[in-house]
Amino acid sequence: MKVTKKEMLYEGKAKKVWSMVEDDDCYIVEFKDSLTAFNGLKKAEELGKGALNNKISTQIFKMLETKGIKTHLVDTISDNEQVVKKCKIIPLEVVVRNIATGSLTKRLGIKDGTVLPFTLVEFCYKVDELNDPILNDDHCLILNAVENIEELNYIRETAKKINNIMHNFFKEKGLKLVDFKIEFGKDKDGNIILADEISPDSCRFWDAKTNEKLDKDRFRQGLGGLKVAYEEVLNRILS
């Protein structure tokens, strides 16, 4: 697929978004090698990280599409770039949790590694200046993050469906899907579709036998070996 970058529309912590000459209804997304944690307080560069996330996210999105999940992915055009459908991002980070760790253990005092009795879905407001606060359903409506409760319920149920699909997929690959963050957007027809990325930057993966962390916690916690961990996740996906 031959495409030409036109204008950079957005640069975030992990990606750049460009308009393209060939199609006004699509964007080019460029995955960066940047690493950030703790709302941007910790930063680094890891050569090749962007390409790994691009490949991993591409494989997961394609797999989800085969299971009936509509996504923004159109095509992968280079090691670091995708073409995606233009959509208006809903300003919610949707966090899906299967095992307690990270901020959940700190907020609620649940022991790290505790398997939750049911899948927990949380919403966070995508505003860096407010440190992405956790929202309840009423907050989402008051902030006009969604148009109505039906949209919010659709997002919640779709997130649970994605979790079920990915949980089973990664279980077969010898990985525990601990938790993950996803985002949704509205396409030109008003349909809510999965957007952004799904990668070790946005998921926590633990080895099923050893509980070794194979995700961005290796950077957050100073464990080292981040690129090797991401390569391991990609290799298992492709196996």
C-alpha positions as CSV (number, residue, x, y, z in Angstrom):
1,M,0.0,0.0,0.0
2,K,1.7,3.2,-1.2
3,V,0.9,6.3,1.0
4,T,2.3,9.8,1.4
5,K,2.5,11.7,4.7
6,K,0.8,15.1,4.4
7,E,0.8,16.9,7.8
8,M,1.5,15.8,11.3
9,L,-1.7,16.2,13.3
10,Y,-0.7,14.9,16.7
11,E,2.3,13.7,18.6
12,G,1.8,11.8,21.8
13,K,4.1,9.9,24.2
14,A,4.3,6.8,22.0
15,K,3.0,7.7,18.5
16,K,2.7,10.4,15.8
17,V,-0.4,10.8,13.7
18,W,-0.3,12.1,10.1
19,S,-2.8,13.0,7.5
20,M,-2.2,11.4,4.2
21,V,-2.4,12.6,0.6
22,E,-4.1,9.5,-0.9
23,D,-7.2,9.3,1.4
24,D,-8.9,11.9,3.6
25,D,-10.7,9.2,5.6
26,C,-7.5,7.6,6.9
27,Y,-4.4,8.5,9.0
28,I,-0.9,7.3,9.1
29,V,0.2,6.3,12.6
30,E,3.9,6.1,13.4
31,F,5.1,4.2,16.4
32,K,7.9,5.8,18.3
33,D,10.8,4.3,20.3
34,S,10.0,6.6,23.2
35,L,9.2,5.1,26.7
36,T,7.3,7.0,29.4
37,A,6.0,6.0,32.8
38,F,4.3,7.7,35.7
39,N,2.4,10.2,33.5
40,G,5.6,11.2,31.7
41,L,7.8,11.7,34.7
42,K,10.1,8.8,33.7
43,K,11.4,8.9,30.1
44,A,13.7,6.9,27.9
45,E,14.4,5.7,24.3
46,E,14.5,2.0,23.3
47,L,15.6,1.4,19.7
48,G,13.3,-0.9,18.0
49,K,10.5,-0.7,20.6
50,G,8.1,1.1,18.2
51,A,8.5,-1.5,15.5
52,L,7.8,-4.3,18.0
53,N,4.7,-2.6,19.2
54,N,3.5,-2.0,15.6
55,K,4.0,-5.7,14.8
56,I,2.4,-6.9,18.0
57,S,-0.6,-4.5,17.8
58,T,-1.1,-5.4,14.1
59,Q,-1.3,-9.1,14.9
60,I,-3.7,-8.6,17.9
61,F,-6.0,-6.3,15.9
62,K,-6.1,-8.7,13.0
63,M,-6.9,-11.6,15.4
64,L,-9.7,-9.6,17.0
65,E,-11.2,-8.7,13.6
66,T,-11.6,-12.4,12.9
67,K,-13.6,-12.6,16.1
68,G,-16.0,-9.8,15.2
69,I,-14.3,-6.8,16.9
70,K,-14.3,-3.8,14.6
71,T,-11.0,-1.9,14.7
72,H,-9.4,1.2,13.0
73,L,-6.6,-0.9,11.4
74,V,-6.4,-0.7,7.6
75,D,-2.9,-1.9,6.8
76,T,0.7,-2.0,8.1
77,I,2.9,-0.2,5.7
78,S,6.4,-0.2,7.3
79,D,8.1,-1.5,10.5
80,N,6.9,1.6,12.4
81,E,3.8,2.7,10.5
82,Q,0.1,1.7,10.1
83,V,-2.7,3.2,8.0
84,V,-5.8,3.5,10.2
85,K,-9.4,4.7,9.7
86,K,-10.0,8.2,10.7
87,C,-12.0,8.3,13.9
88,K,-12.8,10.7,16.7
89,I,-11.2,9.3,19.9
90,I,-13.6,8.9,22.8
91,P,-11.7,10.6,25.8
92,L,-11.8,7.5,28.0
93,E,-9.0,5.1,28.8
94,V,-10.8,1.7,29.3
95,V,-8.8,-0.4,31.8
96,V,-9.6,-4.1,32.0
97,R,-8.2,-6.1,34.9
98,N,-8.1,-9.8,35.6
99,I,-5.3,-9.9,38.2
100,A,-4.6,-7.3,40.8
101,T,-1.4,-5.4,40.4
102,G,-0.1,-1.8,40.0
103,S,-2.4,1.0,40.9
104,L,-5.2,-1.3,41.9
105,T,-3.3,-2.8,44.7
106,K,-2.2,0.6,46.0
107,R,-5.8,2.1,45.8
108,L,-7.7,-0.9,47.3
109,G,-5.1,-2.8,49.3
110,I,-5.6,-6.0,47.3
111,K,-2.6,-8.3,47.5
112,D,-0.5,-8.1,44.3
113,G,-1.1,-11.1,42.1
114,T,-4.6,-11.8,43.4
115,V,-6.9,-13.2,40.7
116,L,-10.0,-11.1,40.7
117,P,-13.4,-12.8,41.2
118,F,-14.6,-11.2,37.9
119,T,-13.3,-9.0,35.2
120,L,-13.0,-5.4,36.4
121,V,-13.6,-2.6,33.9
122,E,-12.6,0.9,34.9
123,F,-12.8,4.2,33.0
124,C,-10.2,7.0,33.2
125,Y,-10.5,10.5,31.8
126,K,-7.9,11.1,29.1
127,V,-6.5,14.4,30.4
128,D,-2.8,14.4,31.4
129,E,-3.2,17.6,33.3
130,L,-5.6,15.8,35.7
131,N,-3.5,12.7,35.8
132,D,-6.2,10.6,34.0
133,P,-8.7,10.4,37.0
134,I,-10.9,7.3,37.4
135,L,-14.5,8.0,36.5
136,N,-17.8,6.4,37.4
137,D,-20.6,6.2,34.9
138,D,-22.2,9.5,36.0
139,H,-18.8,11.2,35.7
140,C,-18.6,10.0,32.1
141,L,-22.0,11.4,31.3
142,I,-21.4,14.7,33.1
143,L,-18.2,15.2,31.2
144,N,-19.9,14.3,27.9
145,A,-17.2,11.7,27.3
146,V,-20.0,9.6,25.7
147,E,-23.4,10.7,24.4
148,N,-25.5,8.4,26.6
149,I,-25.4,5.5,29.0
150,E,-26.1,3.1,26.1
151,E,-22.7,4.1,24.5
152,L,-20.9,3.6,27.8
153,N,-22.5,0.2,28.3
154,Y,-21.5,-0.8,24.7
155,I,-17.9,0.2,25.4
156,R,-17.9,-1.8,28.7
157,E,-19.4,-4.9,27.1
158,T,-17.1,-4.7,24.1
159,A,-14.1,-4.4,26.4
160,K,-15.2,-7.5,28.2
161,K,-15.6,-9.4,24.9
162,I,-12.1,-8.3,23.9
163,N,-10.8,-9.5,27.2
164,N,-12.4,-12.9,26.8
165,I,-10.9,-13.3,23.3
166,M,-7.4,-12.1,24.3
167,H,-7.4,-14.1,27.6
168,N,-8.0,-17.4,25.7
169,F,-5.6,-16.4,23.0
170,F,-2.7,-15.6,25.3
171,K,-3.4,-18.6,27.6
172,E,-2.6,-20.8,24.6
173,K,0.7,-18.8,24.2
174,G,1.7,-19.4,27.8
175,L,1.0,-15.9,29.0
176,K,-1.3,-14.5,31.7
177,L,-3.2,-11.4,30.5
178,V,-3.0,-9.5,33.8
179,D,-4.7,-6.2,32.6
180,F,-4.7,-3.9,29.7
181,K,-5.8,-0.4,28.5
182,I,-7.7,0.2,25.3
183,E,-9.3,3.2,23.6
184,F,-12.3,3.5,21.3
185,G,-13.2,6.0,18.6
186,K,-16.2,6.9,16.4
187,D,-15.7,6.4,12.6
188,K,-17.3,8.7,10.0
189,D,-20.6,6.8,10.3
190,G,-20.7,7.1,14.0
191,N,-19.8,3.5,14.7
192,I,-17.7,2.9,17.9
193,I,-14.6,0.9,17.0
194,L,-11.4,-0.2,18.7
195,A,-8.6,2.3,18.2
196,D,-5.1,3.2,19.4
197,E,-3.0,0.0,20.1
198,I,-2.7,-3.2,22.0
199,S,0.9,-4.0,22.9
200,P,3.2,-4.6,25.9
201,D,3.1,-0.8,26.3
202,S,-0.6,-1.0,27.1
203,C,-0.9,-4.5,28.5
204,R,0.6,-6.5,31.4
205,F,1.7,-10.0,30.3
206,W,3.2,-12.5,32.8
207,D,4.7,-15.8,31.9
208,A,2.2,-18.5,32.9
209,K,4.8,-20.6,34.6
210,T,7.2,-18.2,36.2
211,N,5.2,-14.9,36.4
212,E,8.1,-13.1,34.7
213,K,6.9,-9.7,33.5
214,L,7.0,-9.3,29.8
215,D,5.7,-5.7,29.4
216,K,6.4,-2.1,30.2
217,D,6.7,-2.9,33.9
218,R,10.2,-3.8,33.1
219,F,10.8,-0.1,32.4
220,R,8.6,1.2,35.2
221,Q,10.3,-1.0,37.8
222,G,13.8,-0.7,36.4
223,L,14.1,-4.5,35.6
224,G,15.9,-4.1,32.3
225,G,15.5,-6.4,29.3
226,L,12.5,-4.6,27.9
227,K,13.2,-5.2,24.2
228,V,13.9,-8.9,24.9
229,A,10.6,-9.1,26.7
230,Y,8.7,-7.5,23.8
231,E,10.4,-9.8,21.3
232,E,9.3,-12.8,23.4
233,V,5.7,-11.6,23.3
234,L,5.8,-11.2,19.5
235,N,7.4,-14.6,19.1
236,R,4.7,-16.3,21.1
237,I,2.0,-14.5,19.2
238,L,3.5,-15.7,15.9
239,S,4.1,-19.3,17.1
